[in-house]
Amino acid sequence: MSAAAQRPLGDRERFVAFAFAGADMLVETNLEGQISFTAGAFRLRFGAAPESFMGQDLAALIAAPDRGSFAAALAMMPERGRLSPTVMRLANAEQTPFVVSGLHLALPGEPPRLCLSMGPVPIPLDTTAESAPTAVALLREAETRLRRPCAGGGGGVGLIEVTGPLTAEMRAALTNQEGKLAAELAPGRYGLLSACGSSAPDIAAVTERLEALLLQQGQGGSVSGGVLSLETGALSPIQAVRALRYGLTTFTRAGAEGLREEGFGNGLAGFVERITARAGTIRRAIAQRRFHLEYQPIMGLSDRVLHHFEALLRPEKGLLGAEAGPQDFVTLAETVGLTEELDLAVTEVALQAASGLTGTQRIAVNISGLSLQSLEFRKNLTTLLDAHPAVGQRLMVELTESAEIEEEAQAAETLEALSARGIPVCLDDFGAGAAAFRYLKAFRVDYVKVDGSFVQAAMRSERDRSFVASMVDLSVAVGARVVAERIETEEMALMMRSLGVHLGQGWHFGRPGPLPKVAPAPVGRRSGKQESWG
């Protein structure tokens, strides 16, 4: 067992919280905000050693204008369990904007404490840079504001389209905006998100500057932009989050024109109102099984033997339009309240397919947190499993974070009922979502699947490899085995194995397809990267 695995779980939780944030500084306080632990770049930011801040009030690190909102955010941490990433200014001469996030830790036998990580606001749009923000980061922050609205409003997501060459000066015009999270959502399409509680980005000013730069370089091109409001009206947080996800996906695929066609001209509420009329189409598609499942193998990284398959949903082509993909179908089903029906239908199809498996092979199906916390879903799932007693033990469940679980006690009962039937549970996309760390503490799981973005980043950066290693340590400490997704080469497989990962999934081991009649042979030490990931 590694040295990390032998440390007390409380120390590991603190380390992983720090690692997840990728922060410059870590601060731990009691519930009154008195600092009891410091680490990181305090000399760089404040000109003093970390230990010199011990015993001080945490608010002393925050610029005076931001201390009121910071104090309010800290006061809510014991109730909410965490502080979502929030932009604050440091109390240094430059008043440097920093992203502050944290966890409320209440471990048995120890006084409760607040663990906060602090890092620079990510602004570069150069996607080759390790510090570049991603579309996922922007989406997660916007989702957090829909679930837990900011004081003063959540503003909106500024969306900008640029055709033509993007010069360094144009990139600077997009990124050099204090207090905003900027990300490239797709080639030529960008998102801007203001600090929590601020007004929506001034897209008119940004586009005007970009247009002037295009004119100067004389190479043609155009700029357009708008704001997708985060005002939710009468929408529930879940509906708003689903609508936002679909909206940003639509923008990355079809731009502003696609957003208008989908009904986002009237904001999130206008889109939901429009697609509610399509609920009948989605419900009939689920009932008529107008989808099929493709199965991707998950292999042991040590023995290269098939462990299980993951069932991946593939709706009938053209069901929701020529450009809509599987995730669009899932998102729309969640938005109009059909998640439980879809999860049950997928589980039933997977159970029927499982009758063809041999040995100890299983099929993993994705089940949303929305379904797991529903008592009605639990009853229907129990009925379905009772109807397929011979193959029920061939099933696995992957808990997805497409919707944050609000009723943890109900979800825990559903997971315990599955475990009682011998059905293993996997926590999907660990590290990608804000709630995954909380779920690992709240639920007993058999497997943890590391999000593919961490796997790919680990090939480029020692820092990212340490993130994966800490995830493995934490997972093993709570008795779970680890799966890494998006393994595309033998080099990636060997790297994940060296970090303690047990199982691998990706094109290196097999693409999604029909369930094979014969188990695939062990994968040898191949090389060569796949052209893309699907």
Secondary structure as UniProt FT lines:
FT   HELIX           3..6
FT   HELIX           9..21
FT   STRAND          25..29
FT   TURN            31..32
FT   STRAND          34..40
FT   HELIX           42..46
FT   HELIX           50..53
FT   TURN            54..55
FT   HELIX           58..61
FT   HELIX           64..66
FT   HELIX           67..80
FT   STRAND          82..90
FT   TURN            93..94
FT   STRAND          97..105
FT   TURN            108..109
FT   STRAND          113..120
FT   TURN            127..128
FT   TURN            130..131
FT   HELIX           135..147
FT   TURN            151..152
FT   STRAND          156..163
FT   HELIX           168..175
FT   TURN            178..179
FT   STRAND          180..186
FT   TURN            187..188
FT   STRAND          189..194
FT   TURN            196..197
FT   HELIX           203..217
FT   STRAND          222..229
FT   TURN            233..234
FT   HELIX           237..261
FT   TURN            262..263
FT   HELIX           264..266
FT   HELIX           267..276
FT   TURN            277..278
FT   HELIX           279..287
FT   TURN            288..289
FT   STRAND          291..300
FT   TURN            301..303
FT   STRAND          306..315
FT   TURN            317..318
FT   TURN            322..323
FT   HELIX           326..335
FT   TURN            336..337
FT   HELIX           339..354
FT   TURN            355..356
FT   TURN            359..360
FT   STRAND          363..368
FT   HELIX           369..372
FT   HELIX           375..387
FT   TURN            389..391
FT   HELIX           392..394
FT   STRAND          395..400
FT   HELIX           408..420
FT   TURN            421..422
FT   STRAND          425..430
FT   TURN            431..432
FT   TURN            434..435
FT   HELIX           436..442
FT   STRAND          447..450
FT   HELIX           452..458
FT   TURN            459..460
FT   HELIX           462..477
FT   TURN            478..479
FT   STRAND          481..484
FT   HELIX           490..498
FT   TURN            499..500
FT   STRAND          503..505
FT   TURN            507..509
//
